[in-house]
C-alpha cells in the first residue's frame, strides 16, 4: 500500500547548532520571520502556470483541462531564495514556514483531502539529506489535519533536462508510477504538491497517473513558477 506518512518531523543537527537568520530581513533566531512570511502571503498573485494570465479561484478560463492550481509566486526575490536555501543548502527549518504560506493561500478543504507530494529523486535525497517536497507535505498535512500519502513513486531516477515543453513532457511521461496496492478514495480530493513549476510536465504527468486510477478530483499546489524564455 502507499505510505501514509506520519506527521512527525525532526530538525537536522545543523539546524540545532547553527544560528538561524531570516532569509528576508536577517532577523536572528528564525529561518523566516512572521513579517517576511506575511509579506509573501500578501503579495501572492494568482496566475495560470500555462498561459501566465491572472486567474480567479485557482481556475483558468483558457486552460480548462488544468486542475485548480495554487502557486505562491514566481521563482525570484525572496521566494526564490527560500527555495534555493531549502533545497540546495538543506535548511530544513524552512519547510514549516513554506507549509504555513501554502496553508494561508489554499482555501479551506471542503472534503477529505489527501496531500500527495511529487516524489523526489533518491539521489537528490541522499545528496541533500532530506526529501524536500515530502517534508513540506508533512507539515501542511499537520496544519490541515489531513492525510499525507506517498501514492506516487518514481519509476526511474533520471533528471529532466532541456527547457522546452515538448522535451520535458516526453521525459516526464513515464517518470512516475502508482504505489503498489493504491486504492483511490472516490470521496476524497487529492492535492498534488511540488516545489517548482517549470513547464508543468512533471505535475501534469503525475496528475494524469493519479486520475487514471479513478481519482475524481485533484488540485495542484506549487511553491513557485519558473519562467522559461
Residue pairs with C-beta under 8 A, 6 or more apart in sequence:
1 179
1 180
1 181
1 182
1 183
2 149
2 150
2 151
2 153
2 178
2 179
2 180
2 181
2 182
3 149
3 150
3 179
4 147
4 148
4 149
5 134
5 137
5 138
5 141
5 148
5 149
5 150
6 138
7 138
7 139
7 141
7 142
7 148
8 138
9 95
9 96
9 135
9 138
9 139
11 92
11 93
12 90
12 92
12 129
12 130
14 90
14 92
15 91
15 92
15 93
19 28
19 29
20 28
20 29
20 30
20 31
20 91
20 93
21 27
21 28
21 29
21 30
21 31
22 28
22 30
22 31
22 32
22 33
22 36
23 31
23 32
23 36
23 78
23 81
23 82
23 85
23 94
24 32
24 33
24 35
24 36
24 39
24 78
24 81
25 33
25 35
25 36
27 33
30 93
31 91
31 93
31 94
31 97
32 82
32 94
32 97
36 78
37 97
37 100
37 101
39 78
40 72
40 73
40 78
40 79
40 101
41 101
41 104
41 105
43 73
44 72
44 73
44 105
45 54
45 73
46 54
46 55
46 56
46 58
46 70
46 71
47 53
47 54
47 55
47 71
47 225
48 54
48 55
48 60
48 62
48 63
48 66
48 69
49 66
49 69
49 71
49 197
49 200
49 222
49 225
50 60
50 62
50 63
50 66
50 200
51 60
51 62
51 63
52 227
53 60
53 62
55 61
55 69
57 68
58 68
58 69
58 70
58 107
58 219
59 66
59 68
59 69
60 66
60 69
66 220
67 192
67 207
67 218
67 219
67 220
68 219
68 220
69 219
69 220
69 221
69 222
70 102
70 105
70 106
70 219
70 220
70 221
70 222
71 197
71 221
71 222
71 223
71 224
71 225
72 79
72 101
72 102
72 105
72 222
72 223
72 224
73 79
73 224
73 225
74 80
74 224
74 225
74 226
74 227
75 83
75 196
75 224
75 225
75 226
75 227
79 223
79 224
80 224
82 94
82 97
82 98
82 223
83 195
83 196
83 223
83 224
85 91
85 94
86 92
86 94
86 95
86 98
86 132
87 128
87 132
87 195
88 128
90 128
90 129
90 130
92 130
92 135
95 132
95 135
95 136
95 138
95 139
96 139
98 136
98 139
98 223
99 136
99 137
99 139
99 140
99 143
100 139
100 143
102 136
102 140
102 193
102 221
102 223
103 140
103 143
103 144
105 221
106 144
106 191
106 221
109 144
109 146
109 189
110 189
111 187
111 188
111 189
111 217
112 146
112 147
112 185
112 187
112 188
112 189
113 144
113 146
113 147
113 188
113 189
113 190
113 191
113 219
114 146
114 147
114 148
114 149
114 151
114 185
114 188
114 189
114 190
114 191
115 137
115 140
115 141
115 144
115 146
115 147
115 148
115 149
115 191
115 193
116 137
116 148
116 149
116 150
116 151
116 152
116 190
116 191
116 192
116 193
116 206
116 210
117 131
117 133
117 134
117 136
117 137
117 148
117 150
117 152
117 193
117 194
118 133
118 152
118 176
118 192
118 193
118 194
118 202
118 203
118 206
119 133
119 134
119 150
119 152
119 153
119 154
119 176
120 131
120 132
120 133
120 134
120 154
121 154
121 157
121 158
121 159
122 154
122 157
123 157
125 131
132 195
133 193
133 194
133 195
134 148
134 150
136 193
136 195
136 223
137 148
137 193
138 148
140 146
140 148
140 193
141 147
141 148
146 191
150 179
151 178
151 179
151 182
151 190
151 210
152 176
152 177
152 178
152 179
152 206
152 209
152 210
153 176
153 177
153 178
153 179
154 175
154 176
154 177
155 174
155 175
155 176
155 177
156 174
156 175
158 171
158 175
160 168
160 171
160 172
160 175
160 201
160 202
161 167
161 171
162 168
162 171
163 198
163 199
163 228
164 199
164 228
165 199
165 200
165 201
168 198
168 199
168 201
168 202
169 199
169 201
169 204
169 205
171 201
172 201
172 202
172 204
172 205
173 205
175 202
175 205
176 202
176 205
176 206
176 209
177 209
178 209
178 210
178 213
182 213
184 210
184 213
184 214
184 215
186 214
186 215
186 216
188 217
189 217
189 218
189 219
190 210
190 215
190 217
190 218
190 219
191 218
191 219
191 220
191 221
192 203
192 206
192 207
192 210
192 218
192 219
192 220
192 221
193 221
193 222
194 202
194 203
194 206
194 220
194 221
194 222
194 223
195 222
195 223
195 224
196 222
196 223
196 224
196 225
196 226
197 203
197 222
197 224
197 225
197 226
198 226
198 228
199 228
203 220
203 222
207 218
207 220
210 218
211 218
